[in-house]
Amino acid sequence: MKRVPKTSDALPAIDARGSVHVLHPSDEELYFLCDFLNTAGFRASGSSRPDRALEFVARSRPDLLVCPLDLPGISGEEVCARCRRASPRTQVLITSDGQRDSLPGWARKTSGVDFLRGPFNAIGLLRAVERLIGRDPEGESGE
């Protein structure tokens, strides 16, 4: 099995579609998501721990953080708020396990945050990432 790029890995200086950092508590899912996004042309890295993901966001300022709504020990809301403080230009894509039908109220009020309802497939994830990469966190197109 290939190794998932961890937060200690520097993002490679390559011509890519954008940088994405994935936070997911399951190493298996983390590997799948990072591998898929790398194959799609993004510079993807990942963390299985929220503290490491937030350190990475503060240091590397990725274009997008993909984060589940529910995490062990910390809420998606807290991760989102800390991410936006550390790197205001980093977009956040909150994913759900299918228990929620819509973006939580706090997230609807926060610029630079979007929601992907689960269960989602790879194409749904790719479309959401493509929609967010390059978009100004204040809601204007970055291009």
N, CA, C and O atoms as a GROMACS GRO file, in nm:
protein
  572
    1MET      N    1   0.084  -0.117   0.000
    1MET     CA    2   0.000   0.000   0.000
    1MET      C    3   0.089   0.125   0.000
    1MET      O    4   0.190   0.131   0.070
    2LYS      N    5   0.049   0.222  -0.080
    2LYS     CA    6   0.124   0.347  -0.086
    2LYS      C    7   0.108   0.423   0.045
    2LYS      O    8   0.012   0.404   0.120
    3ARG      N    9   0.204   0.508   0.070
    3ARG     CA   10   0.204   0.592   0.189
    3ARG      C   11   0.124   0.719   0.161
    3ARG      O   12   0.137   0.780   0.055
    4VAL      N   13   0.041   0.759   0.257
    4VAL     CA   14  -0.035   0.884   0.246
    4VAL      C   15   0.060   0.998   0.279
    4VAL      O   16   0.130   0.992   0.380
    5PRO      N   17   0.065   1.103   0.194
    5PRO     CA   18   0.147   1.218   0.232
    5PRO      C   19   0.097   1.277   0.362
    5PRO      O   20  -0.020   1.313   0.374
    6LYS      N   21   0.184   1.286   0.461
    6LYS     CA   22   0.146   1.338   0.592
    6LYS      C   23   0.178   1.486   0.602
    6LYS      O   24   0.240   1.544   0.513
    7THR      N   25   0.137   1.545   0.711
    7THR     CA   26   0.154   1.689   0.728
    7THR      C   27   0.300   1.731   0.731
    7THR      O   28   0.331   1.847   0.702
    8SER      N   29   0.389   1.641   0.766
    8SER     CA   30   0.530   1.678   0.771
    8SER      C   31   0.591   1.687   0.631
    8SER      O   32   0.700   1.742   0.614
    9ASP      N   33   0.521   1.633   0.532
    9ASP     CA   34   0.572   1.639   0.394
    9ASP      C   35   0.546   1.777   0.338
    9ASP      O   36   0.437   1.833   0.351
   10ALA      N   37   0.648   1.833   0.274
   10ALA     CA   38   0.630   1.961   0.207
   10ALA      C   39   0.549   1.938   0.080
   10ALA      O   40   0.562   1.834   0.015
   11LEU      N   41   0.466   2.035   0.046
   11LEU     CA   42   0.392   2.023  -0.079
   11LEU      C   43   0.491   2.037  -0.193
   11LEU      O   44   0.570   2.131  -0.195
   12PRO      N   45   0.489   1.945  -0.289
   12PRO     CA   46   0.584   1.951  -0.399
   12PRO      C   47   0.560   2.074  -0.486
   12PRO      O   48   0.446   2.117  -0.505
   13ALA      N   49   0.667   2.130  -0.538
   13ALA     CA   50   0.657   2.248  -0.624
   13ALA      C   51   0.631   2.200  -0.767
   13ALA      O   52   0.722   2.198  -0.850
   14ILE      N   53   0.508   2.163  -0.795
   14ILE     CA   54   0.470   2.116  -0.927
   14ILE      C   55   0.354   2.199  -0.977
   14ILE      O   56   0.285   2.264  -0.899
   15ASP      N   57   0.334   2.195  -1.107
   15ASP     CA   58   0.220   2.264  -1.165
   15ASP      C   59   0.098   2.178  -1.140
   15ASP      O   60   0.078   2.076  -1.207
   16ALA      N   61   0.017   2.217  -1.046
   16ALA     CA   62  -0.101   2.139  -1.010
   16ALA      C   63  -0.223   2.229  -1.013
   16ALA      O   64  -0.212   2.351  -1.026
   17ARG      N   65  -0.337   2.167  -1.003
   17ARG     CA   66  -0.465   2.239  -1.008
   17ARG      C   67  -0.492   2.315  -0.879
   17ARG      O   68  -0.581   2.400  -0.877
   18GLY      N   69  -0.420   2.288  -0.774
   18GLY     CA   70  -0.439   2.352  -0.645
   18GLY      C   71  -0.399   2.256  -0.535
   18GLY      O   72  -0.377   2.138  -0.559
   19SER      N   73  -0.388   2.308  -0.414
   19SER     CA   74  -0.346   2.225  -0.301
   19SER      C   75  -0.465   2.196  -0.210
   19SER      O   76  -0.545   2.284  -0.177
   20VAL      N   77  -0.474   2.070  -0.169
   20VAL     CA   78  -0.584   2.024  -0.085
   20VAL      C   79  -0.525   1.946   0.031
   20VAL      O   80  -0.440   1.860   0.012
   21HIS      N   81  -0.571   1.978   0.152
   21HIS     CA   82  -0.532   1.898   0.268
   21HIS      C   83  -0.657   1.829   0.320
   21HIS      O   84  -0.760   1.893   0.344
   22VAL      N   85  -0.647   1.699   0.338
   22VAL     CA   86  -0.761   1.618   0.381
   22VAL      C   87  -0.741   1.578   0.527
   22VAL      O   88  -0.636   1.527   0.565
   23LEU      N   89  -0.843   1.603   0.606
   23LEU     CA   90  -0.846   1.557   0.745
   23LEU      C   91  -0.949   1.447   0.754
   23LEU      O   92  -1.067   1.468   0.726
   24HIS      N   93  -0.904   1.329   0.792
   24HIS     CA   94  -0.998   1.217   0.810
   24HIS      C   95  -0.941   1.122   0.914
   24HIS      O   96  -0.824   1.086   0.905
   25PRO      N   97  -1.022   1.080   1.012
   25PRO     CA   98  -0.970   0.993   1.118
   25PRO      C   99  -0.936   0.852   1.074
   25PRO      O  100  -0.862   0.782   1.144
   26SER      N  101  -0.986   0.808   0.960
   26SER     CA  102  -0.958   0.674   0.910
   26SER      C  103  -0.841   0.679   0.811
   26SER      O  104  -0.850   0.744   0.707
   27ASP      N  105  -0.732   0.610   0.844
   27ASP     CA  106  -0.615   0.609   0.755
   27ASP      C  107  -0.650   0.554   0.616
   27ASP      O  108  -0.598   0.602   0.515
   28GLU      N  109  -0.736   0.454   0.613
   28GLU     CA  110  -0.775   0.393   0.485
   28GLU      C  111  -0.850   0.493   0.397
   28GLU      O  112  -0.819   0.507   0.278
   29GLU      N  113  -0.946   0.562   0.454
   29GLU     CA  114  -1.021   0.664   0.378
   29GLU      C  115  -0.932   0.781   0.342
   29GLU      O  116  -0.943   0.837   0.233
   30LEU      N  117  -0.844   0.818   0.433
   30LEU     CA  118  -0.750   0.928   0.409
   30LEU      C  119  -0.662   0.895   0.288
   30LEU      O  120  -0.641   0.980   0.202
   31TYR      N  121  -0.611   0.774   0.284
   31TYR     CA  122  -0.529   0.732   0.171
   31TYR      C  123  -0.608   0.739   0.040
   31TYR      O  124  -0.560   0.792  -0.060
   32PHE      N  125  -0.730   0.686   0.041
   32PHE     CA  126  -0.813   0.687  -0.079
   32PHE      C  127  -0.836   0.829  -0.129
   32PHE      O  128  -0.818   0.858  -0.247
   33LEU      N  129  -0.876   0.918  -0.039
   33LEU     CA  130  -0.908   1.055  -0.078
   33LEU      C  131  -0.785   1.128  -0.132
   33LEU      O  132  -0.793   1.196  -0.235
   34CYS      N  133  -0.671   1.115  -0.064
   34CYS     CA  134  -0.548   1.180  -0.111
   34CYS      C  135  -0.502   1.123  -0.245
   34CYS      O  136  -0.464   1.198  -0.334
   35ASP      N  137  -0.506   0.993  -0.258
   35ASP     CA  138  -0.464   0.930  -0.383
   35ASP      C  139  -0.553   0.974  -0.498
   35ASP      O  140  -0.504   1.006  -0.606
   36PHE      N  141  -0.683   0.976  -0.476
   36PHE     CA  142  -0.777   1.018  -0.579
   36PHE      C  143  -0.752   1.163  -0.621
   36PHE      O  144  -0.746   1.193  -0.740
   37LEU      N  145  -0.736   1.252  -0.523
   37LEU     CA  146  -0.714   1.394  -0.554
   37LEU      C  147  -0.580   1.417  -0.623
   37LEU      O  148  -0.570   1.500  -0.713
   38ASN      N  149  -0.476   1.344  -0.582
   38ASN     CA  150  -0.346   1.353  -0.650
   38ASN      C  151  -0.358   1.307  -0.794
   38ASN      O  152  -0.304   1.370  -0.885
   39THR      N  153  -0.429   1.197  -0.816
   39THR     CA  154  -0.449   1.146  -0.951
   39THR      C  155  -0.527   1.245  -1.038
   39THR      O  156  -0.505   1.254  -1.158
   40ALA      N  157  -0.617   1.320  -0.975
   40ALA     CA  158  -0.697   1.420  -1.047
   40ALA      C  159  -0.618   1.549  -1.074
   40ALA      O  160  -0.670   1.641  -1.136
   41GLY      N  161  -0.493   1.555  -1.028
   41GLY     CA  162  -0.407   1.669  -1.058
   41GLY      C  163  -0.391   1.771  -0.948
   41GLY      O  164  -0.330   1.876  -0.970
   42PHE      N  165  -0.444   1.744  -0.830
   42PHE     CA  166  -0.427   1.835  -0.717
   42PHE      C  167  -0.305   1.791  -0.636
   42PHE      O  168  -0.264   1.675  -0.642
   43ARG      N  169  -0.246   1.884  -0.560
   43ARG     CA  170  -0.143   1.848  -0.462
   43ARG      C  171  -0.217   1.817  -0.334
   43ARG      O  172  -0.259   1.908  -0.262
   44ALA      N  173  -0.234   1.690  -0.306
   44ALA     CA  174  -0.312   1.651  -0.188
   44ALA      C  175  -0.222   1.591  -0.081
   44ALA      O  176  -0.132   1.512  -0.111
   45SER      N  177  -0.246   1.629   0.041
   45SER     CA  178  -0.179   1.572   0.157
   45SER      C  179  -0.287   1.546   0.261
   45SER      O  180  -0.402   1.587   0.244
   46GLY      N  181  -0.251   1.478   0.368
   46GLY     CA  182  -0.354   1.444   0.464
   46GLY      C  183  -0.304   1.427   0.605
   46GLY      O  184  -0.185   1.409   0.631
   47SER      N  185  -0.399   1.435   0.696
   47SER     CA  186  -0.375   1.414   0.839
   47SER      C  187  -0.491   1.334   0.896
   47SER      O  188  -0.606   1.351   0.854
   48SER      N  189  -0.461   1.249   0.990
   48SER     CA  190  -0.568   1.176   1.057
   48SER      C  191  -0.601   1.240   1.192
   48SER      O  192  -0.696   1.199   1.259
   49ARG      N  193  -0.523   1.341   1.231
   49ARG     CA  194  -0.547   1.410   1.358
   49ARG      C  195  -0.574   1.558   1.334
   49ARG      O  196  -0.500   1.623   1.259
   50PRO      N  197  -0.679   1.613   1.396
   50PRO     CA  198  -0.712   1.754   1.375
   50PRO      C  199  -0.598   1.850   1.410
   50PRO      O  200  -0.576   1.947   1.338
   51ASP      N  201  -0.525   1.824   1.519
   51ASP     CA  202  -0.417   1.915   1.556
   51ASP      C  203  -0.309   1.921   1.448
   51ASP      O  204  -0.255   2.028   1.420
   52ARG      N  205  -0.278   1.807   1.389
   52ARG     CA  206  -0.178   1.806   1.281
   52ARG      C  207  -0.229   1.876   1.156
   52ARG      O  208  -0.155   1.948   1.090
   53ALA      N  209  -0.355   1.855   1.125
   53ALA     CA  210  -0.413   1.922   1.008
   53ALA      C  211  -0.409   2.074   1.026
   53ALA      O  212  -0.375   2.146   0.933
   54LEU      N  213  -0.443   2.121   1.145
   54LEU     CA  214  -0.443   2.265   1.169
   54LEU      C  215  -0.302   2.323   1.167
   54LEU      O  216  -0.282   2.435   1.121
   55GLU      N  217  -0.204   2.248   1.217
   55GLU     CA  218  -0.064   2.290   1.207
   55GLU      C  219  -0.024   2.303   1.060
   55GLU      O  220   0.041   2.399   1.020
   56PHE      N  221  -0.064   2.205   0.981
   56PHE     CA  222  -0.031   2.206   0.839
   56PHE      C  223  -0.095   2.326   0.769
   56PHE      O  224  -0.030   2.393   0.689
   57VAL      N  225  -0.221   2.352   0.797
   57VAL     CA  226  -0.292   2.464   0.735
   57VAL      C  227  -0.221   2.596   0.770
   57VAL      O  228  -0.201   2.680   0.683
   58ALA      N  229  -0.184   2.612   0.896
   58ALA     CA  230  -0.117   2.736   0.938
   58ALA      C  231   0.018   2.752   0.869
   58ALA      O  232   0.056   2.864   0.833
   59ARG      N  233   0.090   2.643   0.850
   59ARG     CA  234   0.224   2.647   0.791
   59ARG      C  235   0.220   2.655   0.638
   59ARG      O  236   0.295   2.733   0.579
   60SER      N  237   0.135   2.577   0.573
   60SER     CA  238   0.141   2.562   0.428
   60SER      C  239   0.033   2.637   0.351
   60SER      O  240   0.045   2.656   0.230
   61ARG      N  241  -0.072   2.679   0.419
   61ARG     CA  242  -0.179   2.756   0.356
   61ARG      C  243  -0.235   2.690   0.229
   61ARG      O  244  -0.228   2.749   0.121
   62PRO      N  245  -0.289   2.569   0.240
   62PRO     CA  246  -0.345   2.504   0.121
   62PRO      C  247  -0.467   2.580   0.071
   62PRO      O  248  -0.526   2.660   0.143
   63ASP      N  249  -0.504   2.554  -0.054
   63ASP     CA  250  -0.623   2.619  -0.110
   63ASP      C  251  -0.750   2.569  -0.043
   63ASP      O  252  -0.847   2.643  -0.030
   64LEU      N  253  -0.749   2.442  -0.001
   64LEU     CA  254  -0.870   2.380   0.051
   64LEU      C  255  -0.838   2.280   0.161
   64LEU      O  256  -0.740   2.206   0.151
   65LEU      N  257  -0.920   2.280   0.265
   65LEU     CA  258  -0.917   2.177   0.368
   65LEU      C  259  -1.047   2.099   0.357
   65LEU      O  260  -1.155   2.157   0.360
   66VAL      N  261  -1.037   1.966   0.343
   66VAL     CA  262  -1.154   1.878   0.343
   66VAL      C  263  -1.161   1.816   0.482
   66VAL      O  264  -1.064   1.757   0.529
   67CYS      N  265  -1.276   1.832   0.548
   67CYS     CA  266  -1.287   1.794   0.688
   67CYS      C  267  -1.425   1.736   0.717
   67CYS      O  268  -1.526   1.793   0.674
   68PRO      N  269  -1.433   1.623   0.788
   68PRO     CA  270  -1.564   1.572   0.826
   68PRO      C  271  -1.631   1.659   0.932
   68PRO      O  272  -1.563   1.724   1.012
   69LEU      N  273  -1.762   1.660   0.931
   69LEU     CA  274  -1.839   1.738   1.027
   69LEU      C  275  -1.816   1.687   1.169
   69LEU      O  276  -1.804   1.765   1.263
   70ASP      N  277  -1.812   1.555   1.183
   70ASP     CA  278  -1.795   1.494   1.315
   70ASP      C  279  -1.660   1.426   1.325
   70ASP      O  280  -1.628   1.337   1.247
   71LEU      N  281  -1.582   1.470   1.423
   71LEU     CA  282  -1.449   1.414   1.449
   71LEU      C  283  -1.439   1.373   1.594
   71LEU      O  284  -1.507   1.431   1.679
   72PRO      N  285  -1.356   1.275   1.625
   72PRO     CA  286  -1.338   1.239   1.765
   72PRO      C  287  -1.267   1.353   1.841
   72PRO      O  288  -1.158   1.395   1.803
   73GLY      N  289  -1.329   1.400   1.948
   73GLY     CA  290  -1.265   1.499   2.034
   73GLY      C  291  -1.276   1.644   1.994
   73GLY      O  292  -1.243   1.732   2.074
   74ILE      N  293  -1.323   1.673   1.873
   74ILE     CA  294  -1.335   1.812   1.829
   74ILE      C  295  -1.444   1.818   1.721
   74ILE      O  296  -1.460   1.725   1.643
   75SER      N  297  -1.516   1.927   1.718
   75SER     CA  298  -1.623   1.939   1.619
   75SER      C  299  -1.568   1.995   1.488
   75SER      O  300  -1.465   2.062   1.486
   76GLY      N  301  -1.638   1.967   1.381
   76GLY     CA  302  -1.604   2.026   1.252
   76GLY      C  303  -1.612   2.177   1.259
   76GLY      O  304  -1.537   2.247   1.191
   77GLU      N  305  -1.705   2.229   1.340
   77GLU     CA  306  -1.718   2.373   1.357
   77GLU      C  307  -1.590   2.433   1.415
   77GLU      O  308  -1.544   2.536   1.368
   78GLU      N  309  -1.534   2.370   1.518
   78GLU     CA  310  -1.411   2.420   1.580
   78GLU      C  311  -1.293   2.411   1.483
   78GLU      O  312  -1.213   2.505   1.475
   79VAL      N  313  -1.281   2.301   1.410
   79VAL     CA  314  -1.174   2.287   1.311
   79VAL      C  315  -1.186   2.396   1.206
   79VAL      O  316  -1.087   2.459   1.169
   80CYS      N  317  -1.307   2.419   1.158
   80CYS     CA  318  -1.332   2.521   1.057
   80CYS      C  319  -1.292   2.659   1.109
   80CYS      O  320  -1.223   2.734   1.040
   81ALA      N  321  -1.336   2.694   1.229
   81ALA     CA  322  -1.305   2.825   1.286
   81ALA      C  323  -1.155   2.843   1.303
   81ALA      O  324  -1.102   2.950   1.270
   82ARG      N  325  -1.086   2.742   1.353
   82ARG     CA  326  -0.941   2.753   1.373
   82ARG      C  327  -0.868   2.759   1.240
   82ARG      O  328  -0.767   2.829   1.227
   83CYS      N  329  -0.917   2.686   1.141
   83CYS     CA  330  -0.856   2.690   1.008
   83CYS      C  331  -0.870   2.830   0.948
   83CYS      O  332  -0.773   2.884   0.895
   84ARG      N  333  -0.988   2.888   0.957
   84ARG     CA  334  -1.012   3.020   0.898
   84ARG      C  335  -0.930   3.128   0.969
   84ARG      O  336  -0.889   3.225   0.905
   85ARG      N  337  -0.905   3.112   1.100
   85ARG     CA  338  -0.819   3.208   1.171
   85ARG      C  339  -0.674   3.192   1.126
   85ARG      O  340  -0.604   3.292   1.107
   86ALA      N  341  -0.629   3.069   1.110
   86ALA     CA  342  -0.489   3.044   1.074
   86ALA      C  343  -0.459   3.078   0.929
   86ALA      O  344  -0.348   3.122   0.896
   87SER      N  345  -0.557   3.058   0.842
   87SER     CA  346  -0.536   3.079   0.698
   87SER      C  347  -0.668   3.124   0.635
   87SER      O  348  -0.741   3.041   0.581
   88PRO      N  349  -0.699   3.253   0.641
   88PRO     CA  350  -0.829   3.302   0.593
   88PRO      C  351  -0.859   3.272   0.447
   88PRO      O  352  -0.976   3.267   0.409
   89ARG      N  353  -0.757   3.250   0.364
   89ARG     CA  354  -0.781   3.222   0.223
   89ARG      C  355  -0.803   3.074   0.195
   89ARG      O  356  -0.837   3.037   0.083
   90THR      N  357  -0.784   2.990   0.295
   90THR     CA  358  -0.808   2.846   0.277
   90THR      C  359  -0.957   2.820   0.284
   90THR      O  360  -1.022   2.848   0.385
   91GLN      N  361  -1.012   2.764   0.175
   91GLN     CA  362  -1.153   2.723   0.173
   91GLN      C  363  -1.168   2.597   0.259
   91GLN      O  364  -1.070   2.526   0.282
   92VAL      N  365  -1.287   2.570   0.307
   92VAL     CA  366  -1.312   2.450   0.387
   92VAL      C  367  -1.432   2.377   0.327
   92VAL      O  368  -1.538   2.435   0.306
   93LEU      N  369  -1.413   2.248   0.299
   93LEU     CA  370  -1.521   2.162   0.252
   93LEU      C  371  -1.555   2.066   0.365
   93LEU      O  372  -1.476   1.978   0.398
   94ILE      N  373  -1.672   2.084   0.424
   94ILE     CA  374  -1.719   1.998   0.533
   94ILE      C  375  -1.794   1.881   0.471
   94ILE      O  376  -1.881   1.900   0.386
   95THR      N  377  -1.760   1.759   0.511
   95THR     CA  378  -1.829   1.641   0.461
   95THR      C  379  -1.912   1.580   0.575
   95THR      O  380  -1.877   1.592   0.692
   96SER      N  381  -2.022   1.516   0.537
   96SER     CA  382  -2.106   1.452   0.639
   96SER      C  383  -2.116   1.303   0.610
   96SER      O  384  -2.082   1.257   0.501
   97ASP      N  385  -2.164   1.231   0.708
   97ASP     CA  386  -2.181   1.086   0.694
   97ASP      C  387  -2.319   1.050   0.641
   97ASP      O  388  -2.355   0.933   0.638
   98GLY      N  389  -2.395   1.150   0.599
   98GLY     CA  390  -2.528   1.124   0.546
   98GLY      C  391  -2.638   1.149   0.646
   98GLY      O  392  -2.756   1.141   0.611
   99GLN      N  393  -2.603   1.179   0.771
   99GLN     CA  394  -2.704   1.203   0.873
   99GLN      C  395  -2.763   1.343   0.864
   99GLN      O  396  -2.872   1.368   0.916
  100ARG      N  397  -2.693   1.434   0.798
  100ARG     CA  398  -2.742   1.570   0.782
  100ARG      C  399  -2.775   1.594   0.636
  100ARG      O  400  -2.705   1.546   0.547
  101ASP      N  401  -2.882   1.668   0.611
  101ASP     CA  402  -2.923   1.699   0.475
  101ASP      C  403  -2.867   1.830   0.423
  101ASP      O  404  -2.862   1.853   0.302
  102SER      N  405  -2.825   1.916   0.514
  102SER     CA  406  -2.779   2.048   0.470
  102SER      C  407  -2.666   2.098   0.560
  102SER      O  408  -2.636   2.041   0.665
  103LEU      N  409  -2.607   2.204   0.515
  103LEU     CA  410  -2.499   2.268   0.587
  103LEU      C  411  -2.552   2.319   0.721
  103LEU      O  412  -2.657   2.383   0.726
  104PRO      N  413  -2.480   2.293   0.830
  104PRO     CA  414  -2.523   2.346   0.959
  104PRO      C  415  -2.531   2.498   0.955
  104PRO      O  416  -2.460   2.563   0.879
  105GLY      N  417  -2.618   2.555   1.039
  105GLY     CA  418  -2.640   2.699   1.040
  105GLY      C  419  -2.512   2.780   1.057
  105GLY      O  420  -2.496   2.881   0.989
  106TRP      N  421  -2.421   2.738   1.146
  106TRP     CA  422  -2.297   2.813   1.167
  106TRP      C  423  -2.216   2.820   1.039
  106TRP      O  424  -2.153   2.922   1.012
  107ALA      N  425  -2.216   2.713   0.960
  107ALA     CA  426  -2.135   2.709   0.839
  107ALA      C  427  -2.195   2.793   0.727
  107ALA      O  428  -2.122   2.851   0.647
  108ARG      N  429  -2.328   2.801   0.722
  108ARG     CA  430  -2.393   2.885   0.620
  108ARG      C  431  -2.356   3.032   0.639
  108ARG      O  432  -2.356   3.109   0.543
  109LYS      N  433  -2.325   3.070   0.762
  109LYS     CA  434  -2.292   3.208   0.793
  109LYS      C  435  -2.142   3.237   0.778
  109LYS      O  436  -2.100   3.352   0.794
  110THR      N  437  -2.063   3.135   0.749
  110THR     CA  438  -1.918   3.151   0.741
  110THR      C  439  -1.873   3.149   0.596
  110THR      O  440  -1.896   3.051   0.525
  111SER      N  441  -1.809   3.257   0.551
  111SER     CA  442  -1.761   3.260   0.413
  111SER      C  443  -1.647   3.160   0.397
  111SER      O  444  -1.574   3.131   0.492
  112GLY      N  445  -1.634   3.108   0.276
  112GLY     CA  446  -1.527   3.014   0.246
  112GLY      C  447  -1.553   2.873   0.293
  112GLY      O  448  -1.460   2.792   0.299
  113VAL      N  449  -1.678   2.840   0.326
  113VAL     CA  450  -1.713   2.707   0.374
  113VAL      C  451  -1.822   2.650   0.285
  113VAL      O  452  -1.918   2.719   0.250
  114ASP      N  453  -1.807   2.523   0.247
  114ASP     CA  454  -1.909   2.455   0.168
  114ASP      C  455  -1.933   2.319   0.232
  114ASP      O  456  -1.862   2.279   0.324
  115PHE      N  457  -2.034   2.247   0.183
  115PHE     CA  458  -2.080   2.124   0.246
  115PHE      C  459  -2.100   2.017   0.140
  115PHE      O  460  -2.156   2.044   0.034
  116LEU      N  461  -2.056   1.896   0.169
  116LEU     CA  462  -2.077   1.782   0.081
  116LEU      C  463  -2.144   1.673   0.164
  116LEU      O  464  -2.084   1.615   0.254
  117ARG      N  465  -2.270   1.648   0.132
  117ARG     CA  466  -2.349   1.549   0.206
  117ARG      C  467  -2.310   1.408   0.164
  117ARG      O  468  -2.296   1.379   0.045
  118GLY      N  469  -2.294   1.322   0.261
  118GLY     CA  470  -2.262   1.183   0.234
  118GLY      C  471  -2.388   1.099   0.229
  118GLY      O  472  -2.495   1.148   0.265
  119PRO      N  473  -2.379   0.977   0.186
  119PRO     CA  474  -2.254   0.924   0.131
  119PRO      C  475  -2.228   0.986  -0.006
  119PRO      O  476  -2.318   1.001  -0.088
  120PHE      N  477  -2.103   1.023  -0.030
  120PHE     CA  478  -2.067   1.082  -0.158
  120PHE      C  479  -1.972   0.990  -0.231
  120PHE      O  480  -1.904   0.907  -0.171
  121ASN      N  481  -1.968   1.006  -0.363
  121ASN     CA  482  -1.876   0.925  -0.443
  121ASN      C  483  -1.760   1.013  -0.488
  121ASN      O  484  -1.757   1.133  -0.462
  122ALA      N  485  -1.665   0.952  -0.555
  122ALA     CA  486  -1.544   1.024  -0.597
  122ALA      C  487  -1.576   1.140  -0.690
  122ALA      O  488  -1.513   1.245  -0.681
  123ILE      N  489  -1.671   1.123  -0.779
  123ILE     CA  490  -1.706   1.230  -0.873
  123ILE      C  491  -1.769   1.347  -0.798
  123ILE      O  492  -1.741   1.463  -0.829
  124GLY      N  493  -1.854   1.319  -0.700
  124GLY     CA  494  -1.914   1.426  -0.620
  124GLY      C  495  -1.807   1.504  -0.544
  124GLY      O  496  -1.814   1.627  -0.536
  125LEU      N  497  -1.708   1.433  -0.490
  125LEU     CA  498  -1.597   1.499  -0.421
  125LEU      C  499  -1.518   1.586  -0.518
  125LEU      O  500  -1.486   1.701  -0.488
  126LEU      N  501  -1.486   1.530  -0.634
  126LEU     CA  502  -1.407   1.604  -0.733
  126LEU      C  503  -1.479   1.731  -0.776
  126LEU      O  504  -1.417   1.837  -0.788
  127ARG      N  505  -1.608   1.723  -0.801
  127ARG     CA  506  -1.685   1.842  -0.841
  127ARG      C  507  -1.684   1.949  -0.731
  127ARG      O  508  -1.670   2.068  -0.760
  128ALA      N  509  -1.698   1.906  -0.607
  128ALA     CA  510  -1.697   2.002  -0.496
  128ALA      C  511  -1.560   2.068  -0.483
  128ALA      O  512  -1.551   2.189  -0.462
  129VAL      N  513  -1.454   1.991  -0.495
  129VAL     CA  514  -1.318   2.045  -0.485
  129VAL      C  515  -1.293   2.142  -0.600
  129VAL      O  516  -1.240   2.252  -0.578
  130GLU      N  517  -1.330   2.104  -0.721
  130GLU     CA  518  -1.309   2.192  -0.837
  130GLU      C  519  -1.388   2.322  -0.822
  130GLU      O  520  -1.340   2.428  -0.862
  131ARG      N  521  -1.507   2.314  -0.765
  131ARG     CA  522  -1.590   2.433  -0.747
  131ARG      C  523  -1.525   2.531  -0.649
  131ARG      O  524  -1.536   2.652  -0.665
  132LEU      N  525  -1.458   2.477  -0.547
  132LEU     CA  526  -1.401   2.562  -0.443
  132LEU      C  527  -1.261   2.614  -0.475
  132LEU      O  528  -1.227   2.726  -0.438
  133ILE      N  529  -1.180   2.534  -0.543
  133ILE     CA  530  -1.044   2.577  -0.573
  133ILE      C  531  -1.050   2.697  -0.666
  133ILE      O  532  -1.115   2.692  -0.770
  134GLY      N  533  -0.984   2.802  -0.630
  134GLY     CA  534  -0.980   2.921  -0.712
  134GLY      C  535  -1.089   3.021  -0.682
  134GLY      O  536  -1.086   3.133  -0.732
  135ARG      N  537  -1.187   2.981  -0.598
  135ARG     CA  538  -1.293   3.074  -0.559
  135ARG      C  539  -1.242   3.156  -0.441
  135ARG      O  540  -1.181   3.102  -0.348
  136ASP      N  541  -1.268   3.283  -0.445
  136ASP     CA  542  -1.231   3.372  -0.336
  136ASP      C  543  -1.310   3.332  -0.212
  136ASP      O  544  -1.431   3.313  -0.222
  137PRO      N  545  -1.245   3.320  -0.095
  137PRO     CA  546  -1.318   3.282   0.025
  137PRO      C  547  -1.430   3.380   0.062
  137PRO      O  548  -1.518   3.345   0.140
  138GLU      N  549  -1.426   3.498   0.008
  138GLU     CA  550  -1.534   3.594   0.035
  138GLU      C  551  -1.648   3.577  -0.064
  138GLU      O  552  -1.745   3.653  -0.059
  139GLY      N  553  -1.639   3.475  -0.156
  139GLY     CA  554  -1.749   3.443  -0.244
  139GLY      C  555  -1.731   3.489  -0.387
  139GLY      O  556  -1.816   3.461  -0.471
  140GLU      N  557  -1.622   3.558  -0.417
  140GLU     CA  558  -1.600   3.602  -0.555
  140GLU      C  559  -1.506   3.505  -0.622
  140GLU      O  560  -1.423   3.442  -0.557
  141SER      N  561  -1.518   3.494  -0.753
  141SER     CA  562  -1.432   3.404  -0.829
  141SER      C  563  -1.288   3.454  -0.822
  141SER      O  564  -1.262   3.574  -0.830
  142GLY      N  565  -1.196   3.359  -0.808
  142GLY     CA  566  -1.054   3.393  -0.800
  142GLY      C  567  -0.990   3.410  -0.935
  142GLY      O  568  -0.872   3.442  -0.944
  143GLU      N  569  -1.066   3.389  -1.042
  143GLU     CA  570  -1.008   3.399  -1.175
  143GLU      C  571  -1.074   3.506  -1.257
  143GLU      O  572  -1.037   3.527  -1.373
   0.00000   0.00000   0.00000
